[in-house]
Amino acid sequence: MGRSALVAFVTSVVTTFVAFAALTLADRRGMLDFLHGGKGEVEVPSINGLSVEQGRDLLRANDLLLTLQAERPDAAIPAGKIAGQTPLAGSRMPRGVSVQAFVSSGAGAVAIPTLAGARPDDAIEQLRNRKLQAGHRREEASDTIAAGLVVGTDPPAGRPVAPDSDVTLIVSTGRTLKPVPKVLGFRMSRAKKTLEEAGFKVGTTRTGSSDNFDEEVIIKQDPAADTPATPGSPVNLVVNE
């Protein structure tokens, strides 16, 4: 073999080796995936419910990366666990790309509903529908809510609380009772003014007779003095003849 032929042969071998090495490297880097029908793609596994480290390890085993996004509430997945991913499990992605994951912050807060005016049983049902518990019940006078109905809650309506929190129902006992003022021995004009200033009014009036009082003064009242009564209610009077 002549010198020129030998040089040509060696050059051909070196060229072939370099070309093969270049193709092998390109194939390893996924640059020739189109020649292998998508050989560089992998199926995305499900990482929902896993810890961040578990999710990262599972993706790494499939030649994928993990990128964390903002936390978001999820009542079904404990705080700190993965609660969503993009793309979804079963999708195909090129090797080496990132899967976006959201981390659960736990169950979201629940706003206490407005229950004023509701019957206690209905209020309890509304709380249950929001995954809240009816706690202790207490009574409170109300000038606007009828006796037996819910006045409000503790914590108050609109307050965000954790699911399963106890909520106290405040039930109306009706209007605040006040003691009826004493008007015995008063003349009608003074008795009327005294009752109205205390929040009451004169009811029925009739005449009677008593030697213990002067004429034209009040000798009897109903309700009696200091009796608790609803403001605005009438006080019936008897005037001495």
Secondary structure, 3 states (H helix, E strand, C coil): CCHHHHHHHHHHHHHHHHHHHHHHHHHHCCCCHHHHCCCCEEECCCCCCCEHHHHHHHHHHCCCEEEEEEEECCCCCCCCEEEEEECCCCCEEECCCEEEEEEECCCCCEECCCCCCCCHHHHHHHHHHCCCEEEEEEEECCCCCCCCCEEEEECCCCCEECCCCEEEEEEECCCCCEECCCCCCCEHHHHHHHHHHCCCEEEEEEEECCCCCCCCEEEEEECCCCCEECCCCEEEEEEEC
